[in-house]
Amino acid sequence: MGSSTTDRATFFDGLATEFLQHYRRGPRFVAVTGVADADTAAAADAFADALRAAGQEARRAHAGDGASADALRSEVVVPFRSASPEGVLVVDGPGLLTDAVRGLWNFSVWIEHDPERDADWSFVATGRKDPLGAPREVASVLFDDADPARPRRLFADSC
């Protein structure tokens, strides 16, 4: 199956559960990024809310376009790590999965925005190489937000 659609609250609750299965303790960092039309801020807010509902301290931050690895590390990661030894920082913004910065995150979300995509579309099913390459290939989770009330989880692996 190439995708899975569910209501927004259930989707983000499931995402929080998945994240917490792997990252239970310590300062944890999540990147939320995607294509230009994707609403990364709304998704990051919803994810942070789901983490809070699961009993986690979750904070939000936004990284501006072109934020360097050094700036993200010194202005976002280090201060949060010092202030919140057991919390989750959810950061949204463009370019958070480039080679230079993707090592900062424990978990990452890539958001598509394609109202024309077939529900069974996947990189494997279509046999097409991903034109954006690495950002989608390294993300922990892919989903389509073309219908914000019903996000659609995308699966790009071959397992």
Salt bridges, closest charged atoms under 4 A:
GLU18 OE1 - ARG153 NH1 2.89
ASP45 OD1 - ARG60 NE 2.61
ASP49 OD1 - ARG52 NH1 2.66
GLU57 OE2 - ARG59 NH2 3.07
ASP70 OD1 - ARG73 NH1 3.44
GLU86 OE1 - ARG25 NH1 3.99
ASP92 OD1 - ARG60 NH2 2.75
ASP92 OD2 - HIS62 ND1 2.98
ASP99 OD1 - ARG102 NH2 2.90
GLU112 OE1 - ARG117 NH2 3.45
GLU112 OE2 - ARG136 NE 2.28
ASP114 OD2 - ARG117 NH2 3.81
ASP130 OD1 - ARG136 NH1 2.08
GLU137 OE2 - LYS129 NZ 2.98
ASP144 OD2 - ARG117 NH1 3.57
ASP144 OD2 - ARG152 NH2 3.63
ASP145 OD1 - HIS113 ND1 2.69
